[in-house]
Amino acid sequence: MSRENYNQAGASELIRAHGNRPEMLVQILHAFMDRFGWISEEAVRQLASELNLSRADVHGVVSYYHDFRTSPAARHVVKICAAEACQAMGSRALIKHAEKSLRLNMHESNDKVTLEPVYCLGNCACSPAIMVDGKTFGRVSNARFDEIVAQLDRADS
Amino acid sequence: MSTRIYVPRETAAISVGADEVAIAIARCAKESGARVELVRNGSWGASWLEPLVEVVVGEQRIAYGNVTAADVPALFKAGFLDGGDHACRIGPTVEIPYLIRQDRWTFWRCGLVNPLSIDDFLAHQGFSAILKAIEMGPQAVIDAVKTSGLRGRGGAGFPAGIKWQTVADTASPQKYIACNADEGDSGTFSDRIMLESDPLGLVEGMLIAGFAVGASKGYIYLRSEYPLCHSILTRAITTAREAGWLGDNIQGTGFNFDIEVHLGAGSYVCGEETAMLESLEGKAGVIRYKPPLPAIAGLFGKPTVVNNVVTLASVPNIINLGADRYKGYGVNRSTGTLAFQLAGNIKRGGLVEKAFGISLRELIEDWGGGTATGRPIKAVQVGGPLGAYIPASQLDTVLDYEAFANIGAMIGHGGIVVFDDTADMAQQARFAMQFCALESCGKCTPCRIGSVRGVEVIDRIINDENRDENYELLLELCDTMEAASLCAMGGMTPYPVRSVLKYFAEDFASAEGSRK
């Protein structure tokens, strides 16, 4: 995913597109994530100033939600569902396999992949499920996991 | 004449290759010179058959199940454009037992129509209920919802008509409809299937609610884990607005209503109604004290109907077919239908909309076909992460809100997650506390601290440290969380924990301690 670096003009544009409404903060933060990939300290300052909120207000919202990163993720984000329906279909073992094959622990990144748990993708009749860069995959065996990750390599090269 | 082929654009289908199947069909059609019209419908909910491709032959839709892109050339060779035989061929969709034995009240258009086509929606009774509702008048609409006995399908089961009446009776120049689509419970996906397969059905339900209580603005709070759903829903809403079914003076009736979609941001507790309202106001999803009820002072302090997707989407047919007919389904105070979701370790997972009164066993065995692994069932978690683990010995419990309450369980949003005999229930109890610790909004102590202590105490029991004392302590902790938490997050996390202590205590035996 190509993302642009944080810049004030781009950020202002996103805030304006949401009518400079403070009640749109969560939605604006999503727009920042889509465009810049993470929420920097500078972004927090700008949001506070342009939405007439305190920096503490904005920081409180950014830190509350799992979706909002305060540091950039790797090029690809691999999320493995760790909730009950997927547990019932062996997601604990799938997580172990993923950690081993990517040589990463959950919540860690290398230069290619950020590995994270997610609590339900709503694909519980096709468990275990994973999400890669926003796309959901179902019935993910260890072999299928490796194949999906290998496709990321091919897409990058 | 071109042949119409349906390939679902729905998360479960796409997660197992539906997009690749659609591409392969288009390619094979081109190569063979066949003229096909590819329609991306939603899902019928038979997720175990996905990707479920349908070919229109004459008046019938012929279904092919579990189709992969690699199957497509062979399907063309087998003459599937004329319904030809192949290992994937199931037969006419309307004859699939999994589907025809359901009571499709709310989900009847799902799979049938193109979710993004207003014309298709209108051709299938779309928007006829809102026009009828406007003729009936607001109070008659509320009375119909009351008579139907419809209860909140998000999990709490509060009578929808009474909630609507409260909002209608509260004087305010501005009121809101807030639709809760923050479907966070593991094992549930009915909101998603509705929104991906018949989003306009929800739009119509919200229009009726808005008309009944005097609200001109609606919000849909959709979880961010559903990106495809978000794209389909927002496109459907734009289409409805362009066709004059949202906005000012809808179809010349003088009724104004519009809908805004907000995305959640990965917080489970935002599915709790007051946390959701906070999040809709752009804040952290910290729950509010009740009272005041949202019906009196909700979004931005204004009277607000907060209803789940399925609750609202059930209303159009209550108006069209009549409240008494809806009430004719179900048992006792659980009237109507619920979209049960068969999930986890199940052979035939998917959505089954059925009248209340069916037993868990019928759903899991007759529809679900038992476990996917073929092993015996050990436990079934109903109602999401806050629901009890029900042992195999209680599978004959009837699905009825009160019958479930009587066994210390809950139906919740209708998710049914099956575990086979390899499940380590001590780990499931630990996970319940761990998840609560992760997702607690932090406002009240029993939930914020209790859940962290809960994980520690369970670890001690698993490791056989002062077993009896810690067992006692865990029960006390459950009492405290249940009695003193502000919302269901802390208040119901003890349900799965207690159920494991009660029915699967042997899994806490020290030998299991090393098992993860």
Interface residues (C-beta under 8 A of the other chain):
Chain A: R21 P22 E23 M24 L25 V26 Q27 L29 H30 G60 V61 Y64 Y65 H66 D67 F68 C81 A83 E84 A85 C86 Q87 A88 M89 R92 V118 Y119 C120 L121 G122 N123 C124 A125 C126 S127 A129 M131 G134 K135 T136 F137 G138 R139
Chain B: T11 A12 I14 S15 V16 S47 W48 E50 E183 G184 D185 S186 G187 T188 F189 D191 R192 R223 S224 E225 Y226 P227 L228 C229 H262 L263 G264 A265 G266 S267 Y268 S279 L280 E281 G282 K283 A284 G285 V286 F300 Q341 L342 A343 G344 N345 I346 G349 G350 L351 A372 Q381 P385 G415 V417 V418 F419 D420 A423 Q428 F431 F435 L438 E439 K516
